[in-house]
Amino acid sequence: MTTLWVAMVGVALASAAIKAAGPVLVGGRELPPRVVSVIALLAPALLAALVVTETFGEDRHLVLDERALGVAVAGIALALRVPVLLAVALAAATTALTRAFG
Amino acid sequence: MTNNPGGCEDLRSGGEEQETSSGSYRAGARAAIPFALAVFVVGISFGVLARSLGWGIIAPIVFSVIAFSGSAQFAVAAVLGAGGSVIAAILAAVLLNARFGPMGVAVAPYLKGGPLRRALEGQAVVDSSWALASRGGGRFDREFMIGATVPQAFAWIFGTAIGTVGGDFIGDPERLGLDVIFPAFFLVLLVEELRGGRRAVVVALVAAVLALTLVPFAPPGVPVIAAACMAALVGLRRSP
């Protein structure tokens, strides 16, 4: 039980420190133009990586399962200009149905 | 607003209210409601998992309050559940959360106050809030981001509590396909970012390929950080 609490507090402190680092070190200074141009590309890079790892990744393996089908449906729905919430609901429904009957 | 594929503007814009800061907090909170629902459900599944590992009722809830980090908390559960050491658990969590480092640098100029207050405001950085508050060209809306994080924090803690207490009655949330909500929403936010131009599209493609390539070889979290580093290299090389 002690192991768990030590891990919990350790993770909480590490996580808080990571999130605090940028704001504290940079302070209110304007970032140099080169850094700003990096940050402008950070969002598409991080989001693309998050989408693919959470769709195809599982315990250091690439898998093609019901999640991929759901995300593909969301992508098609978005391309067809379906409202966002409906697109996400369709993704969840697709994944749930293929899990149930696939 | 007429050119609105995917309806992303609905998620992000606060309309006239965005002109005032309290309006921007509210707009952020409203935009985050769908995410908060997803976070709530994932919180329940974390509670159920933690309970099944014999963590009791108090510890999982305290963990969600002090860490407020889904991916890190699941990683700790996985490592400790498999008999791993405390150090291994903390290391896995650090790797998974390392992306919040560059994200914190990105929002830093927009936060307020002295070091302590900035450190506190920086805790509001979570993937969805950060991306929702991105205004393109590296600019961020501080109030919108903080507003977006508040309902998600409550949802995470409340969901964990429900999962630990009532887990036996709920069953497996994956059955409902709810684990696909996060990648689907990140896709929504990505589509919005891709309108930033051809460079964003190229970086996103390379990031996706790089991350997928690394999944089998690197611990979880590293593929996402590698994608961020790659974006940095492209940004530095081709900046004016």
Interface residues (C-beta under 8 A of the other chain):
Chain A: M1 T3 L4 W5 V6 A7 M8 V9 G10 V11 A12 A14 S15 A16 I18 K19 A20 A21 G22 P23 V24 L25 V26 G27 G28 R29 E30 L31 P33 R34 V35 V36 S37 V38 I39 A40 L41 L42 A43 P44 A45 L46 L47 A48 A49 L50 V51 V52 T53 E54 T55 F56 G57 D59 R60 H61 L62 E66 R67 G70 V71 A74 G75 L78 A79 R81 V82 P83 V84 L85 A87 V88 A91 A92 A93 T94 T95 A96 L97 R99 A100
Chain B: N4 P5 G6 G7 C8 D10 L11 P34 W55 A59 V62 F63 I66 A67 F68 S69 A72 Q73 V76 L80 V86 A89 I90 A93 V94 N97 A98 R99 F100 G101 P102 M103 G104 V105 A106 V107 A108 P109 L111 K112 P115 R118 A119 L120 E121 G122 Q123 V125 D127 W130 A131 S134 G136 G137 G138 E174 R175 L176 G177 L178 D179 V180 I181 F182 P183 A184 F185 F186 L187 V188 L189 L190 V191 E193 L194 G196 R199 A200 V201 V203 A204 L205 V206 A207 A208 L210 A211 L212 V215 P216 F217 A218 P219 P220 P223 V224 A226 A227 A228 M230 A231 A232 V234 G235 L236 R238 S239 P240
